[in-house]
Amino acid sequence: NTVRSKWIALSLVLTDGIAALAQPKAPTYYQDIKPILDKHCIGCHVTGGIAPFSLTSPQEVVKRAAVIAGVTSSNYMPPWPPGGDSPTFLNERKLSAEEKALLMAWAQTGAALGSPTR
C-alpha cells in the first residue's frame, strides 16, 4: 500500500505539472505590456506630453487597462491619421494584431503586473 500511495502521489504531481504546462500563461505588465507601451505609446503618454495622461507608471497603466484594451482594439489608439487605404509608411504607429490581443488578454485576466525582472 505504501508503494501504491507513492505512485498515486507521483501521478497526481505529474498530472498537475502537465496541466500547468498546457495552460497558456496570462500576460503581465512587465513581460508583455510595458514593451508595447514603450514602443507605441510613451512618445505621447508622458508627463507634459501631448496626451492627457501619462502611461509611464505601472499603477497608471493598470488603472486604465480596460480603456487601453478598448481604444487599441478599436484602432482609436494609437492615432494614425492616414486612412486604412493609404500606402505603407516607415515608422507607422500601428499595433499588430498580436499586440492588440495581448493588451486585451491582459485586461481581461486582471491586469497583473508580474515581475520587473525576468
PyRosetta script that sets phi, psi and omega in degrees:
from pyrosetta import init, pose_from_sequence

init()
pose = pose_from_sequence("NTVRSKWIALSLVLTDGIAALAQPKAPTYYQDIKPILDKHCIGCHVTGGIAPFSLTSPQEVVKRAAVIAGVTSSNYMPPWPPGGDSPTFLNERKLSAEEKALLMAWAQTGAALGSPTR")
pose.set_psi(1, -33.9)
pose.set_omega(1, 179.7)
pose.set_phi(2, -65.3)
pose.set_psi(2, -42.4)
pose.set_omega(2, 178.7)
pose.set_phi(3, -64.8)
pose.set_psi(3, -43.2)
pose.set_omega(3, 178.8)
pose.set_phi(4, -61.4)
pose.set_psi(4, -42.2)
pose.set_omega(4, 178.6)
pose.set_phi(5, -62.4)
pose.set_psi(5, -40.4)
pose.set_omega(5, 178.8)
pose.set_phi(6, -65.5)
pose.set_psi(6, -39.5)
pose.set_omega(6, 178.6)
pose.set_phi(7, -66.4)
pose.set_psi(7, -39.4)
pose.set_omega(7, 178.2)
pose.set_phi(8, -64.5)
pose.set_psi(8, -45.3)
pose.set_omega(8, 179.4)
pose.set_phi(9, -62.0)
pose.set_psi(9, -43.1)
pose.set_omega(9, 179.5)
pose.set_phi(10, -63.7)
pose.set_psi(10, -42.2)
pose.set_omega(10, -179.4)
pose.set_phi(11, -66.4)
pose.set_psi(11, -35.4)
pose.set_omega(11, 176.8)
pose.set_phi(12, -65.7)
pose.set_psi(12, -41.3)
pose.set_omega(12, 178.2)
pose.set_phi(13, -63.5)
pose.set_psi(13, -45.4)
pose.set_omega(13, 179.7)
pose.set_phi(14, -64.8)
pose.set_psi(14, -41.3)
pose.set_omega(14, 179.1)
pose.set_phi(15, -62.7)
pose.set_psi(15, -44.8)
pose.set_omega(15, 178.3)
pose.set_phi(16, -63.2)
pose.set_psi(16, -40.1)
pose.set_omega(16, 179.3)
pose.set_phi(17, -65.0)
pose.set_psi(17, -42.5)
pose.set_omega(17, 178.8)
pose.set_phi(18, -66.7)
pose.set_psi(18, -41.4)
pose.set_omega(18, 178.2)
pose.set_phi(19, -62.4)
pose.set_psi(19, -39.4)
pose.set_omega(19, 179.1)
pose.set_phi(20, -65.5)
pose.set_psi(20, -37.3)
pose.set_omega(20, 178.3)
pose.set_phi(21, -67.6)
pose.set_psi(21, -32.6)
pose.set_omega(21, -177.7)
pose.set_phi(22, -75.5)
pose.set_psi(22, -21.9)
pose.set_omega(22, -178.9)
pose.set_phi(23, -78.0)
pose.set_psi(23, 127.7)
pose.set_omega(23, 175.4)
pose.set_phi(24, -66.8)
pose.set_psi(24, 140.7)
pose.set_omega(24, -179.2)
pose.set_phi(25, -76.8)
pose.set_psi(25, 133.8)
pose.set_omega(25, 178.0)
pose.set_phi(26, -68.0)
pose.set_psi(26, 140.0)
pose.set_omega(26, 179.0)
pose.set_phi(27, -63.9)
pose.set_psi(27, 151.8)
pose.set_omega(27, 176.4)
pose.set_phi(28, -125.4)
pose.set_psi(28, 158.9)
pose.set_omega(28, -179.3)
pose.set_phi(29, -56.7)
pose.set_psi(29, -55.4)
pose.set_omega(29, -172.4)
pose.set_phi(30, -67.0)
pose.set_psi(30, -38.9)
pose.set_omega(30, -176.3)
pose.set_phi(31, -85.7)
pose.set_psi(31, -32.8)
pose.set_omega(31, -170.8)
pose.set_phi(32, -117.8)
pose.set_psi(32, -40.4)
pose.set_omega(32, -170.3)
pose.set_phi(33, -88.8)
pose.set_psi(33, -45.0)
pose.set_omega(33, -178.6)
pose.set_phi(34, -55.4)
pose.set_psi(34, -43.7)
pose.set_omega(34, 177.7)
pose.set_phi(35, -59.8)
pose.set_psi(35, -36.0)
pose.set_omega(35, 178.0)
pose.set_phi(36, -66.8)
pose.set_psi(36, -46.6)
pose.set_omega(36, -179.7)
pose.set_phi(37, -63.9)
pose.set_psi(37, -41.7)
pose.set_omega(37, 178.7)
pose.set_phi(38, -60.5)
pose.set_psi(38, -38.5)
pose.set_omega(38, -177.7)
pose.set_phi(39, -76.1)
pose.set_psi(39, -40.3)
pose.set_omega(39, -169.3)
pose.set_phi(40, -113.7)
pose.set_psi(40, -18.3)
pose.set_omega(40, -167.9)
pose.set_phi(41, -119.5)
pose.set_psi(41, -33.6)
pose.set_omega(41, -171.1)
pose.set_phi(42, -67.4)
pose.set_psi(42, -19.3)
pose.set_omega(42, 176.5)
pose.set_phi(43, -58.4)
pose.set_psi(43, -31.6)
pose.set_omega(43, 180.0)
pose.set_phi(44, -111.0)
pose.set_psi(44, -36.7)
pose.set_omega(44, -174.0)
pose.set_phi(45, -88.9)
pose.set_psi(45, 65.3)
pose.set_omega(45, 174.8)
pose.set_phi(46, -129.3)
pose.set_psi(46, 160.5)
pose.set_omega(46, 176.3)
pose.set_phi(47, -58.6)
pose.set_psi(47, 125.0)
pose.set_omega(47, -177.9)
pose.set_phi(48, 84.0)
pose.set_psi(48, 0.1)
pose.set_omega(48, 179.1)
pose.set_phi(49, -79.5)
pose.set_psi(49, -179.2)
pose.set_omega(49, -177.2)
pose.set_phi(50, -77.6)
pose.set_psi(50, -16.2)
pose.set_omega(50, 177.1)
pose.set_phi(51, -78.8)
pose.set_psi(51, 154.7)
pose.set_omega(51, -174.7)
pose.set_phi(52, -73.9)
pose.set_psi(52, -9.9)
pose.set_omega(52, 179.6)
pose.set_phi(53, -153.5)
pose.set_psi(53, 159.3)
pose.set_omega(53, -178.9)
pose.set_phi(54, -90.5)
pose.set_psi(54, 145.6)
pose.set_omega(54, 173.3)
pose.set_phi(55, -120.5)
pose.set_psi(55, 34.5)
pose.set_omega(55, -177.4)
pose.set_phi(56, -94.9)
pose.set_psi(56, -14.6)
pose.set_omega(56, 177.5)
pose.set_phi(57, -106.8)
pose.set_psi(57, 141.5)
pose.set_omega(57, 179.1)
pose.set_phi(58, -55.6)
pose.set_psi(58, -37.6)
pose.set_omega(58, -178.0)
pose.set_phi(59, -64.3)
pose.set_psi(59, -40.8)
pose.set_omega(59, 178.2)
pose.set_phi(60, -64.4)
pose.set_psi(60, -39.8)
pose.set_omega(60, -178.4)
pose.set_phi(61, -68.9)
pose.set_psi(61, -45.6)
pose.set_omega(61, 179.5)
pose.set_phi(62, -59.5)
pose.set_psi(62, -43.3)
pose.set_omega(62, -179.4)
pose.set_phi(63, -59.8)
pose.set_psi(63, -29.7)
pose.set_omega(63, -176.8)
pose.set_phi(64, -108.4)
pose.set_psi(64, 17.1)
pose.set_omega(64, -174.9)
pose.set_phi(65, -53.9)
pose.set_psi(65, -48.6)
pose.set_omega(65, -178.1)
pose.set_phi(66, -65.2)
pose.set_psi(66, -40.4)
pose.set_omega(66, 178.9)
pose.set_phi(67, -65.4)
pose.set_psi(67, -44.3)
pose.set_omega(67, 179.0)
pose.set_phi(68, -58.9)
pose.set_psi(68, -46.0)
pose.set_omega(68, 179.3)
pose.set_phi(69, -60.8)
pose.set_psi(69, -42.1)
pose.set_omega(69, -179.0)
pose.set_phi(70, -67.1)
pose.set_psi(70, -47.4)
pose.set_omega(70, -176.1)
pose.set_phi(71, -73.4)
pose.set_psi(71, -25.8)
pose.set_omega(71, 176.9)
pose.set_phi(72, -81.3)
pose.set_psi(72, -36.4)
pose.set_omega(72, 179.4)
pose.set_phi(73, -69.3)
pose.set_psi(73, -27.3)
pose.set_omega(73, 178.6)
pose.set_phi(74, -88.2)
pose.set_psi(74, -0.2)
pose.set_omega(74, -177.7)
pose.set_phi(75, 66.6)
pose.set_psi(75, 16.5)
pose.set_omega(75, 174.0)
pose.set_phi(76, -70.1)
pose.set_psi(76, -35.8)
pose.set_omega(76, 176.6)
pose.set_phi(77, -126.6)
pose.set_psi(77, 149.8)
pose.set_omega(77, -12.0)
pose.set_phi(78, -69.6)
pose.set_psi(78, 149.5)
pose.set_omega(78, -177.5)
pose.set_phi(79, -65.1)
pose.set_psi(79, 138.1)
pose.set_omega(79, 178.3)
pose.set_phi(80, -144.5)
pose.set_psi(80, 91.0)
pose.set_omega(80, -173.2)
pose.set_phi(81, -54.7)
pose.set_psi(81, -38.6)
pose.set_omega(81, 178.2)
pose.set_phi(82, -59.9)
pose.set_psi(82, 142.7)
pose.set_omega(82, -178.2)
pose.set_phi(83, -71.7)
pose.set_psi(83, 171.2)
pose.set_omega(83, -179.5)
pose.set_phi(84, -63.9)
pose.set_psi(84, -22.8)
pose.set_omega(84, 179.9)
pose.set_phi(85, -90.9)
pose.set_psi(85, 2.3)
pose.set_omega(85, -179.6)
pose.set_phi(86, -71.5)
pose.set_psi(86, 155.5)
pose.set_omega(86, 175.6)
pose.set_phi(87, -66.4)
pose.set_psi(87, 164.9)
pose.set_omega(87, 178.8)
pose.set_phi(88, -70.6)
pose.set_psi(88, 138.7)
pose.set_omega(88, 177.6)
pose.set_phi(89, -115.2)
pose.set_psi(89, 154.1)
pose.set_omega(89, 171.4)
pose.set_phi(90, -69.6)
pose.set_psi(90, 146.6)
pose.set_omega(90, 176.4)
pose.set_phi(91, 57.3)
pose.set_psi(91, 38.1)
pose.set_omega(91, 177.6)
pose.set_phi(92, -62.5)
pose.set_psi(92, 142.3)
pose.set_omega(92, 177.3)
pose.set_phi(93, -94.6)
pose.set_psi(93, 67.6)
pose.set_omega(93, 179.0)
pose.set_phi(94, -123.9)
pose.set_psi(94, 143.5)
pose.set_omega(94, 175.3)
pose.set_phi(95, -88.9)
pose.set_psi(95, 143.0)
pose.set_omega(95, 175.2)
pose.set_phi(96, -75.1)
pose.set_psi(96, 164.6)
pose.set_omega(96, 176.8)
pose.set_phi(97, -59.8)
pose.set_psi(97, -37.3)
pose.set_omega(97, 179.8)
pose.set_phi(98, -65.9)
pose.set_psi(98, -41.5)
pose.set_omega(98, 179.0)
pose.set_phi(99, -64.6)
pose.set_psi(99, -43.0)
pose.set_omega(99, 178.1)
pose.set_phi(100, -62.7)
pose.set_psi(100, -41.6)
pose.set_omega(100, 179.7)
pose.set_phi(101, -64.4)
pose.set_psi(101, -39.3)
pose.set_omega(101, 177.6)
pose.set_phi(102, -63.7)
pose.set_psi(102, -45.1)
pose.set_omega(102, 178.5)
pose.set_phi(103, -60.1)
pose.set_psi(103, -42.3)
pose.set_omega(103, 179.4)
pose.set_phi(104, -67.1)
pose.set_psi(104, -47.0)
pose.set_omega(104, -179.7)
pose.set_phi(105, -61.9)
pose.set_psi(105, -39.6)
pose.set_omega(105, 179.5)
pose.set_phi(106, -62.4)
pose.set_psi(106, -47.0)
pose.set_omega(106, 179.9)
pose.set_phi(107, -63.9)
pose.set_psi(107, -41.2)
pose.set_omega(107, -175.9)
pose.set_phi(108, -73.4)
pose.set_psi(108, -22.0)
pose.set_omega(108, -178.9)
pose.set_phi(109, -99.9)
pose.set_psi(109, 13.0)
pose.set_omega(109, 173.3)
pose.set_phi(110, 105.4)
pose.set_psi(110, 4.2)
pose.set_omega(110, 175.6)
pose.set_phi(111, 53.6)
pose.set_psi(111, 54.0)
pose.set_omega(111, 179.9)
pose.set_phi(112, -69.0)
pose.set_psi(112, 143.2)
pose.set_omega(112, 177.3)
pose.set_phi(113, -76.4)
pose.set_psi(113, -42.2)
pose.set_omega(113, -174.6)
pose.set_phi(114, 75.3)
pose.set_psi(114, -162.6)
pose.set_omega(114, -176.6)
pose.set_phi(115, -103.5)
pose.set_psi(115, 135.8)
pose.set_omega(115, -180.0)
pose.set_phi(116, -69.5)
pose.set_psi(116, -14.3)
pose.set_omega(116, 176.1)
pose.set_phi(117, -116.2)
pose.set_psi(117, 148.7)
pose.set_omega(117, -178.3)
pose.set_phi(118, -83.0)
pose.dump_pdb("model.pdb")
